[in-house]
Amino acid sequence: LKSADSASPFTLTSCSKLPSPAMPNRPPTLPGMFDPEKYGAAAAGGNAGGGRVLAKKVDGNEYSTTAAVTELRISNSDEVLQLPVMVATTVWDIKELLSTRLGIDSGAMQFVTKQGPYWREQNDCEEIRRKVLVRGIKSFERSRMEYPHPMAVIGAGHIGLRQAMVFLKAKEHNFVLFDRKPKVGGQSWWDQANTASKLQTELGVYHLGWDETLPLPTTDYPWPSRDEILKDFEDKANELGLMPYIRLNTDVVEVQMAGQKENATYEFSLRNVGDFSGKVEKFMTSAIMMYPGNLSVPRRETYIGEDLFGGIIAYGMFNELDYNVLRGKNVAIVGHGAFAVENVRTCLEYSAGQMYLVCRRKNLSCPRFVSWLVNQSNTPVSGVMVLNTMKPMYDLVGFDPWNYYAVQANASRTSCSIMQKARFGIGDVYFLAVSWGKLEVIEDPLGVKRLSEGALHCGNGRKLEVSAVLKLLGFVGNFENDRLLKIKELVGFWVNEDPKRWLVAEPVSVMASNFGGTSFSPGAIAWVEAAMWFVHHPEDFWKVVMDTGLVPRHKTNGEDIPAYVVDARHGTQTLLLLGACIPWLGERGAMSGKIKVHRMATLHPIDKFVQYCKEDWDYYCDKLRKEGLSGPEFPYTPDVAHKYFADYQAEDRAAIAKSETQK
């Protein structure tokens, strides 16, 4: 078995039988002690690649560090595993590795080697020989739990489709994916987005084929439209053979559990969305993975005087508004989240008149170049660098990102963390519209007081003459999801400590001092690979994860936050814990980082990306010039962009050096 990354420090080689490519994958022999990317060239000896500069020290004694390869062969089997080791690697080291990988007691294995004409068992303290016969195991691939019923995946959006892809990659076919929609794609793109909506982050970190075994997208344009994304989802679902496993137009209306958690089964009540007869179909499943989308219910608010307003009042989502009716009309956008920022671009696209963005407090918005810098990163970008890199864009509008409520920093601005309830709205048009005088941001802690004929009245007494009011007040969770899975508490991403009920809706908010991404695909693949691991190996939930006592827990507040809606801290802590507890998940996380860096560098090299940003900026500038407005040019010139990129590269080198020193 060779990994897709042949230079990986965890490459395995099988001389005969090929285990599943999904599990286990690239096991490290001695983490932190052997890195073939740096030393592998010297595996056969010599110092050219540094093969003899590693040191393994035990009780102050230094042992031989020459790189080598050990071949393990299972007794009475043709299955062979080759592992990168050092001369000083012991039998115990390898037993511990296999024990962790296979979920068995290391004492159950015997290592036998040929010595002259005889075979003898190696003691645990001995250096591992180059050719070893392993007794006590049947395979180097860990056995999976077998279930009497198919596993069920609920939701055919980005994560649900990704779950199906990961199952098929691991040669797991015993599952069914349900969705109430007539097509794949999920409610975020079908319901919440408008036809004019575009991807805010970069294509390189948001596409369904985001996997080391799949090709890159054929286009390098960073921000595809809603319809282009939905088409790609449908195309990939067909190309990758997902559709035979998907039941569309099927609503899961009830879930009943039978048995204890260890051997529980679940009965679904299914209803065909187009069948109004009330007919219900029963479906038995042995495990549930639910991906209901993020916050799905719009926060609604009715203002005093709406009946007197006489203009357009709408929620700028769910495609409920024909934006053509805004042409030439003054518009008030209420809110300052990602959807509000996106609506600024949409209104400008449809040639609305003067725009006002009314909010109780300003959330940090993220310029496109800053999003690119974060998503292309090798080591995470510090919060300090994120804010400093925002400066050229914020200078255009006269705002200081360091003074926003979400930023906690020291006086010298050399350290900071960002804690914001709303995710970053990513885009440049928001800043362009303000700097060109097309948009005014009104920050009023009292919010909207009332409406009157042709006007919106702010709490501070400001009166805005507008013909349309677009409400972008954010979303809240859907308590129906709590009801369906009987959620009392979300433990990590498990429902009520049940290892076979897994639910993920993208965690809300921003809570970080370092940033490794602003997009969805890296998280999506981590969530579904973790789900697969624990339905295949549920014993690890109790013996490995829960025993730590570190799994975060979340309950509903009983008002507007269901139990399944968790914040960024909960989500990050869960994934970090799982990566630390389960070596395969930790390695997959490392691979995910490599995919991210490679795809961003290939699809969006810095000069090309900056060029696309400037072209988009110039397009909207031309629209505003025709209205008689004027304003600044795109602030991230190639020189400015390369300056910040160089700053990040220096920060990246320092982070790597610090990590090496700590090792």
N, C-alpha and C positions, 0 to 999 in steps of 0.2 A: 504494500500500500504506500504509494507516494503522494504526499500532499500536493495541492495545486501550486504551492510556493516551494519549489525544489530547493531553494536556499534557506528554507526555514530551519531554525535550530532544532525543530522537533520532527524532522522528516523520518518516516518509517519506511522500511523496504521489506516487502514480502517476496520470497523466492517462488512461492507457489500459490497457495490459496489467497484470494483477495477478500478480506473482510469488508463489511459495509464502509463506504467512504465517510460516513457521518460520525460513527462512534466506535472506539475511541479514536482520537485524531491528534497526531503529533505530541505524544507525551514527553515532557521534559525529564531527563534523567536526574540531573542535579541542578535545579533552577539557580541561576546566578553564577554557576561555576563553569558552564560550558556553553559557548555561543559560537556555533560554526560559521555564522555570518562574519565573525571577526577572526576566528581561529581555525575554522574548518580546513583551510588550505594546508594546514600543517598536520592534518590527522595522521599522515604517514610518517611524520617526524620532521625535524628541522625547525629553524626559527623564523623562516621568511614570513610566515603568516602569524607568528606569535604563539604557535602551538605549545611551547614549553614555558610560557610566562604566567600561566594560571597557577593558582596555589590552593590546595586543599589542606587546611590545617585542622588538626584535632588535638586538643589538649596541648597546644603549643608546638606540636610536631608537624613538620611539613612532609607531605607525601608526593610521589611522582604525579605530575600533572599532564603527562603526555596524552594527547587525544588518541582515542582508539575506537573500535567498533566491536560490539559483542553480538553474536548471533545466538538467539534463543530458539529452540525447537521443542514443540510440545510432544511429549512421549506418545507413541502410537498415533501420530498425526503428521500430516505433511505441512502443517502451518508453521511458518518461520517468521521471526521478528528480528530485525536488526536495529540495535540501539547505539547512539553515540554515547561514549563513556570516556572516562579517564582511566589510566592505568591503576590509579588508587581507588577507583570505585569498587565498593564491596558487594558481596552477595546480598547483604542486608539492605543496601541502598536500592538494589533492583527489586528485591522482594517487597519493600515498602512502596515502591512505584507501582508495581503490578497490583498490590493489595488495594491501594487507593483507586486505581483504575477499574478494577474488576469487582470491587465491593466484597472482597473476601478476606479472611484472616491470613496474614503473611505466614503463619505457622503451618498452614495447610499445604504449602508448596515445598518441594524438594528440588534442588539444583544438582544435577549429576553431570560429571565431566569425565572424559576419557584421559587416563594418565598411563601412558605406555600401552600395554595390552589389556589394562584393567579399567573398569568404571568405578568411580567413587563419588560419594555425596560431598559437595562443598559445604564447609561450615560458614555460618553467617558472617564471621569476622574476616574471612579470606577475600582477597582481591578476586573479582569476577573474572572467570576465564573467557577466552575469545569465542569458544563454542561450548554451549551448555544445553543439556537436555532438561526440560522442565516437567516435573510430575505434580499432580494434584490439581491441575486445571484442564479444562476441555478446549478452551479457546482463548486467544488474546482479545477477543471481542466480548464485552460484558453481555450477559444474557438479559433479555428484556422481559418485563411483566407481560403475561398473556392474559387477554381479557375475553369474556364470553360475548361481549357486545361491542359494536363499533364505538370509537371515540367521536365526540360531537364538537364541532367548532361552530360558534354562533357569530355571524358577521362576516360578510364578504367584502370588507373594505381593505385598506392597505395591509393591516396586521393579519386579518383572517386569511387573505390570499397568501401572505407570506408564510403563515402556519402550514397551509397546504403544500407550499413549495418545499419547506423544510422536511415535512413528513415524506414526500416523494423522494427527495434527495437521500433520505435515510432508509429508503425502501420500505417505508411504512405505508400500507394501503388500507388499513382498517379504520377508516374515518369517514365522516360525512360533514360537509359544511352547509349551514343553513343561512339564508338571508331573505328578508321580506321583500326586497327590491326585485324588479324584473331583470336587472342587470347587475354585474359586479361593479364595485367602486366605492361603496360606503356612503353613509349619510353626510359626511363632511363635504364631499364633493358634489353629491347629488342634491342635497337639501340645503345645506347652509351656504354654500358658495353661489355666486351669481354667474350668469353666462359670461360676464366680463371679467370674472376673477382670474387671477394668475397665481402661479406658485410664487411665494415670497422668498423662500430659500433657493438654493441653487439645484439644478437638475442632478448634478454630480452626487449629491447626498439625498436625493429624493427620487427614486425610481424603483419599480418593482423588481427589476433584474439586478438589484444591489447584492451581489454575491460573487465570491472569487471564482466560481465555476461558470459564470454567465458573462456574455459579452457586454461591452459598454453600449449605452444608447447611441444611435446613429447621428444624432444632432448634438451640437455643442451650445445651442441657445439656452441660456441659464433658466429662463422663466416661462415655461410652457403655460398655455391657457388651461382652464378647467376642462374644456372639451378634449383637448389634446391628452391630458392626463387620464381621463376616463377611457379614451380610446386605447391608450397604452395598456391600461389595466385589462381591458377586454382582450386585446391582442395577446398579451402575455399569458392570460388564463387559458387561452386556446392553444398557443404554441407549446406551453409547458405541460399540457395534458391535465389541467386542473378541473375542467368543466365536468367530466364524468363523476366527480366527487361532490359537486355543488348542486344543492337544491334551492333554486330561486323561487320567488313568490311564495315562500313558506315562512310563516310566523310561528315562533315558539311561544305559546301563550301560557304554558304551565309546566313546572318541573317538580316531580315528586321523587323523593329519595327513599330507598329501601336498603336496610342493612347498616352495618357499622362502617366507619370511614375506611377501614382497611380493605373491606370487600364490598363496598356499597355499589349499588347500581341506581340508575336514574331513569325515570319514565317521563318522556316529553309528550305533551299534548300539542299537536301541530295543526295549524289551520291554513288552508290555501287562501292567499290574499284575495284572489279573484272569485272565490266561492262564497256566496252569501247565504248558503243553506244552513250554515252552522255546523257542518260536518267536521268532526275532530278525528285526527289520526293519532294513534299511539306509536311511540318509537322508543326502544330501549337503548341506553348507552351506558358505557362503563366509566367514562371520564368526560368532563366538560371544559372547554376553553372558550371563554366568551370575550368578544372584542366589540363593545357597543358604541365605539366612538367616544370622543371626549365629551365635553359639556354640550348637551344636545337640545336643551330647552332654552329658548331665548328669554332673557330677563325682561319682563314687560312692565311698563309704567304708563299710567294715564295722567296727562297734565290737565290742570284746570284750564278751561277755555278752549279745549280742542274743538268743541262744537261751534265755536265762534271764529275759528282760525280761517276757514274758507280756502285753504290751500291744500297741499299734499302732505299727508302724515303717513309715514311708512317705516317699517323696519328694513334696514338696508342689507337684508340677507334673505335666504330662502327663495331668491329670484321672484319675490312678490311685487317688485317694482320694475316698470319699464323705464329705464333711465333716460330714454329719449324725451320723456315729458319734462325733464329738468333743464333742457336746453335753454340757455339764456336766463334762467331763474336763479335768484339768490337762495342759497341752501344753508340750513343750520344742521350740522352733524353733531349729535349728542353722544359723547363717549370719547375715550382715548385709548381703546385697546387695539389689537391687531386688525379687527374688522373695521374699526373706525378709520384707521390709517389707510386700509385698502380702499375704503369708500371715497377717500379724498382723490385717489388716483382714478377711480371709476367716474366720479363726477366731472373731473377734469377731462377725461376721455370723451364724455358726452357733452362737453362744452357748456357746463353749468355756469351760472353767473358768479357773483361774489360768494365765497364760502366762509362759513364760520364753524370752528370746531369748539364746542362748549363742553367743558369737563370740570369735575370737582378738583381734580389734581392731574398733573401731567405724568404719564408713564414714559419711561425711556423708549424711544424708537431707535431702531438700528439701521444705519446706512448700509446699503448693499455691500460696499467694500469691506466693512467691518464683519458682516456675516461671512463673506468669502474668507477673510483672514482667519476667523475662528474655525470654519469648516475644513480648511486645508491644513490645519495644524497637525503636527506630530505630537508634541506635548501640549497640554492645554494652554490657552492664552490667558495671561493674568487679567484680572478685572481692571487693574491699573492700565494695562496696555489697551484693553477694550475701550475704556473711557477716553484715553488719550487719542486713540485712533478715530474716535467719533468727532474729535474737536473740529477738524476742517468743515464738516457739515453743520455742526451746531453753531459755529461762528457765523455762518451765513444768516442764521435766524435770530442771533443774539441770545441764545440760551446756553447755560453752562451745565453740561450733564452731571458734573460733580455735585451740583446743588439740588438735584432731584431727590424726592423723598425716599426713593428706593436705594440710594447710595449711602452706605456707612463707611466713612473713611477717616484716616488720621489727618492731623492738621497739615502735614507735609505732602499729603496725597501720594504716598509711596506704598500704601496698603489700603485695600478696600474690599467690600463685599456688596453684592447687589441682591436685594430682596424685594421683589415686586410681585403683586398678586396676579397681574396679567403678563402673558408672554410678550416678548418683543414684537411690535409691529415692524416688519422689515421692508424697507423701500426708500427710494430717494425722492419720490414725487411729493411727499409730505413736506420735506425741507424746501424743495423747489417752489411749491405753491406759496409757502410762507415768505420766502426770500423775494419772490416776484410780486408780492402784494395780492395774490389771488386768494389766499387763505389767511384768516386771523384766528389765532388760538386764544380762547378766552378761558382762563382758569378761575373758576368761581366755586369756593367750597360750598356755597348754598345751592349750586346747580340751577336747574330750570325752575323758575317760580310759577309761571303760567304762560298761556298763549292768549293772544287777542287777534282781532282781524288783521291778517297780514303781518303779524309780529310775534317774536318770541321774547319774553321778559326774563332776564337772568335774576338770580337772587340778590345780586349787588346793585340792582336798579338799571342795568344796561338794557336798552331796547334794541332788538335786531329786526330790521325790516327784511323779512324773508317770505318766499312763496312755498317753501318746502321744508319740512322737518324730518330728518332721518334719524331714527333711534338705533343706536349701536351700543346697547347697555350691557353687552356681554351675555354669557350663557350660564345656566345652572345645570346641575346634574339631574338625571331622570330617576326618581324614586322607584319607577317600575322595574329597573334593573335590580335594585335591592330586593324587591318583592319576588321577582322571578327566581333568583337563586337563593332566596331565604337568607340574605346576608345580615348577620348581626355585627360582624366585625371582619374587616379585611386584614389578614395577617400576611405581611409582604404583599403578594398578589394572590394569595389563597383565601378562599371563602371559609370562614369559621374553622380554620386549621384543618381543612379537608384537602389532602394532597392531590385529589382528583377533581377539584373545582378551582379553576384558575381564571381570573378576570383581570384584564388590563384595559384601562382607558388612559390615554396619555396624561401623565401627571401635569397638574396646572402650576402656574406661577414660575418665577425665576428666583432661585436661591443658590448663589454660588459666588466664590471669589476667584475661580478659574473656569474657563469655558472651552470645552472641546467640541462643541457643535451647537447649531441652531436648528437642526432639521430632524427628520422623522425616521429615515431608514435605518440608521445605526441602532436606535432604540428598538425599532420594530423587530429586527433580526435577533437582538439579544433577548427580548421578551419571548419570542416564539421558540427559540432554541432552549431556553430555560423551561418553558412549558413542556416541550417534548422530553427533555431529560427526566423530569419528575414523573410524568405519566409512564415512562419506560422503567424508571427506577424509583418508585414511591418510597421505598425503604430509606432512601437518603434524606427524605423530608424530615423524618423523625430522628434518625441516628446521627445525621450530619448537621442539618440546618437548625432545627428547633432546639437541639441541645446547646447551641451557642447562647441562647437567651437574648439575641441581638436583633431578632426580626421585628421591624416596626409594625405597629397596630393602629388601625383607624376605625372609628365608629361614626355613625351619623350624628350631626348636631341636632337632629330632630326638626330642623327648619328648612334650610335650603342647600345643605351639603349631605348627600347620601354617603353611605359607608364606602362605596366603591370609588368615590372621587377623592384622590389623594394628592398631596402637594409634591413639589419637586424633591424636597428632602426625603420624603418617604420613598419615592421611586428610586432615587440615587442610592440611598442606603441599602435598599433591597438588592439591587443589581450588584453593588460592590460586595455585599455579603455572599451572594451566590457565587460570584467569581472567585472569591477567596476560599469558599467551602468545596466547590466542585472544580477540579483542575480543568476538565474539558471546557467548562463555561469560561473559566479564566483565559484559556488559550483562544477560544473563539472571540472573546473580547479583544485580545491582542490582534487577531486576524482582522477583526472589524476595523480596528484603527488603521491597519495597513491598506485595507480596501478604500477607506475614506481618503487617505493621503494620495493613493494611486489614482483614484477616479477624479478627484479634484484637480490634480496636476495634469492629467491627460485631457479632461474635458474643458477645464477652465484655467489654463495658464494665465498668469497675472496680466500680461499685456493684452491678451485677447479679452479677458474679463473686463478690464478697465475700458477697453474700446466699446464693448457692448453697453456698459453703464453710461458712457458718454453719449453714445448714439441714442439711447433711450431718453437721457436728459435733454439732448438737443431736440428730439421730436416734440417734447412737451413745451420746450422753450419757443419753438416755432409757432405752436398753437397760441401761446400767450402773446407773442409779438403781434400776431394778427389782431389781437384784442387791444393793442396799444400799450401793452405792459413791457417792462424791461427788468432785467435782474442779472445776477451773477452767472458765470460759467461753472461747469462741473468742477468741484474743488479738488478731486483726486486725480490730478494730472499724473502721467507716468512717473515723473520724478518723485512726486509726493507719495504715490503708491509704493514705489520701490523703497523709499526711505522707511516707511512703516513696515514693509515686508522685511527689510534688513534688520530693523529693531526686533521683530519677532524672531528671526533666525538667531540673533544673539541671545535672546531669552531662551529659546529652545536649546541651544548649545549649553547654556548655563544650567538648565534644568537637568539635562542628560548627565553633565559632569557631576552635579550634586548627587544624582541618583547613583552613579558609579562609585562615588566616594562613600556613600552610605552603605553600599554593598561590602 
